[in-house]
Amino acid sequence: MSDTHTAYTDSDRLIRMLDVAEARPDAATLRARSYELLRLRPGATVIDVGCGAGRAVAELADLGAHAVGVDLDPAMLAAARGRFPGIDVRAADATDLPLEDGQAQGYRADKVYHVLPDPPAALAEARRVLAPGGRVVLVGQDWDAMIIDSDQPDLTLRIVGARAATLPHPRIARAYRNLLRDGGFRDVEVEVHTAMFTDATVQPLLAGHVDAARRTGAVSDEQAEAWIGEQNRRAATGRLLVAVPLFLAAGTR
């Protein structure tokens, strides 16, 4: 199997996971709140960084904005164009956006900064493309603060920590406020929302956590199987509970 095919397979799996997550009512509420914080007027230009399969770009366009989505994943861009014909999505890096200085009135990045090599550089690029008075909105989860009900709490903490350690910036969301302040933004505000899962829709996320812990040697195969087995039994008997803190931060250029 080629590297490209592997990447597309991974993207396809991620798209399916995102579809499930984004369809949740609490996810729709959080997206809507992020749009409110942009304070966009009709016709305003807004860029959605890490746009994925394009849902937010389409929703922002429906609200009357000139919405531009950027992503580096060709599979994501293809999915966006297929699902939402006519939306403006482009291949671009977060530190090299396809807009002129001061061209945008809004900048949004949802669950993106934790995977970026250099979040301050990405935010500096956001500042470049925003006009004075433009709004920036960042959304993201704190990967080290996920709460998972388990009969094995110490093992659970180890698994959550091991998954977080595989990411470039797993705790960046808790630092959004200072990131924005240090980046020269004013009127910075932060909200914390909680995504609560009590059904099997979260099982792929849990499987990804335990696989990461096993790959990195944080847990043994036996421990991994015992832990995911418990979570699967909880899902089957209605006893599953996972809580994910999501930080929403906004500021003005």
N, C-alpha and C positions, 0 to 999 in steps of 0.2 A: 504494500500500500504506500502510495506516495505521501510526502509531507503535506502537499496541498490537499489531497483527499482527506488526510487525517484532520487537517484544520477545518475543512468544510463539515466533516462529520461532527466534530466538537461543536462547531457553530450551530449546526442543525439541532443538536441536543440542547444547547443553551437557549436557542429560540423557543423550543418547546417548553422549557422550564420558565422562560420569561412570559410566555403566553399565559401559563397558569397563574403565575404571580401577579401579572398586570391586570388580570381579569377580576381579582379580588376587590370587593367594595372598598376596603381600607386603602388599597393601593391607588384606586381611582380618586379617592378623597385626598390622598397625599399629593398626587399629581395636580389636582385642581388647586390645592393650596399653593403649590409651587408656582402655578401660573398667576395666581392672585398677587403673590409677592413680587412678580416681575413688573406689575403695574403698567402693562402695555396699553397703548392707545391703538385704535384701528390703523392698520398700515405700517405699524412699527416693525423694524427688523429685529428678529431674535434668533440667536444661534443655539442649537441644542447639541452639546458636545458628547460624543459617545451615544449617538441616537439609536443604535441597535436597529430593530425592525421597524422603526419609524412611527410608533404610536403617538408619542408626544409631539412630534413634528406635525402630524396630521391634526391632532387636537388643537395645537396652537394656531395652525392655519384656519381651522374652523372658527376660532375665536376672532379672526380678522387680522392676524399678524402675518407679516412676510417671514415665514419660518424657514430656516436653513438648518439641516441636520448634517453632522459630520461623524464619520466613523472610519476606522482603519480596516475593518473586516469586510472583504468583498461579499461574503455570504449574507451578512447583515444588510448591506446596502441593496443587494439583489432582492432580499425579502421585503425590504421597505418599499422599493419601487413596485414590486409585484402586488403588495397588499394595498398600497395607497397611491395609485397612479396619479402623476402630476405633482407630487410633493418634491421639494428641492432637497436632495441628499447628495453629499459629495464625499469623496475619499480625502481625508485630511487628518493631520496630527493635531493634538490639542495645543501644541506649542507653535503651530504654523497654520493658523486659521485662514480660510479663503475670503477674508473681508478686509476692506481698507481701514485705516486708522479712523476711529470714531464713527464707523458705519452703523453699528448696532445700538439699539436701545435696550436690549435684553440679552443676557447670557445665562444659560442653564446647563448644569452638568449633574446627571442623576446616576449615582452608584458607579462613578468613574474614577474619582481621584485616588482611590485605594490601589488601583493598578497602574497609575502613571509613575514613570521613573522620577519625575521632578514636579510635584504639585505646585510649588511657588512659581516655577517657570510657566506652567499652564495658566496660573492666575494672572501673571504679568501679561500674558497674551490676551486674556479676557479683558484686562484693563485697556490694552492697546485698541481693541476693536470696539470698545464701548464709548459712546459719546458722553460728555459730561452730563451727569444726572441719570445715566443709564444704570440698570439694575442687574446685579449678579445673584443667582440662586444656586446653591449647592445642596445636593441631597445625597445621603449615604448612610450605610450602617456601620456600627462599630463592631468589627469582626471579633474582637476580644471580649465582648460583653454579651454575647448570646446566652440566653437562659434556656436550659433544656432540663425538664424534669426527668430524673433518673434514680434508680436504686443504687447507682454507682457514681456518686457525685464527684469523687476525686478523679476517677477515670474520665468522667465527662469534662471536667476542667482541663485535663491533659489533652483530650481530643480537640476541644475548642481552641486551646492555645496552639496546638500543632497546626491546625488549619490556618489560623491567623498568621503564623510564622512563615507560611508559604507565600504570603502577599507582600508586595513592596511597602505598602503603608496601611496596615490593617486598622490602625487607630486614628487615621487622619480625620474621620468625621468628628471626633470629640475635639479636634483642634481647629475646626472650621472657623470659629469665632476669631481666634488669634491669627489664623492664616489670612483672613479678610482684613483684619486691622493692620497687620504687618504689610499687606499688599497695597495699602493706601486707600481702602474703602471706608466709607463713613456710614453712620446710622445702621451699624451692624446689629442684627437680631438673630436669635437662635431659638428654634423650637425642637422639642424631642417628641416623636411619635413612636408608638409601639405596634409592631405587626405581631399578631397572635395567631399561632397555628395549632389546631387541635385535630387535624385530619391528615390523611395520607399525602396531601399535596406537598408537604414539606419533606417527605422521605428522600427524594433525590438530593436535597441539600444535606440531609444527615448522612446519606451514603457518601457524598463527596467529602464530608468532614472526616469520617472514619477512614476512608481510603487514603486521605492525605496523612493522617496520623500513622497509618500502617506503613506507607511508603517512606516516611521520614524516620521510622524506627521509634516513634514516640510510644507506640503500643505494639504488643505482639499480635500475631494472627489470632490467637485464641482470645485475647482481650477484645480485639476488634469484632470478632464474630459474636461474642457474648453481648457486647454493647449494642450492636445493630440489631441483634436478635431481640433484645429487650424492647428497643424502640419499635420494631415491627409488631411485637405483641401488643404494645401499648396502642399502636395505630389500629390494630384489628379489634381491640376491645374498648375503644373510645376513651383511652386514658392518656393519650399523647398530649403534651403541652410544650410548645417552643415559643419563646418571646424574643423578638429582635428589635433592639432600640434603633430608631432611624432619626438621624439629625438633619434638620432643614435649616440652613443658614442663608441669610440674605444681606446685601449691602448695596450702597449707592456709590457710583463712580464720582 
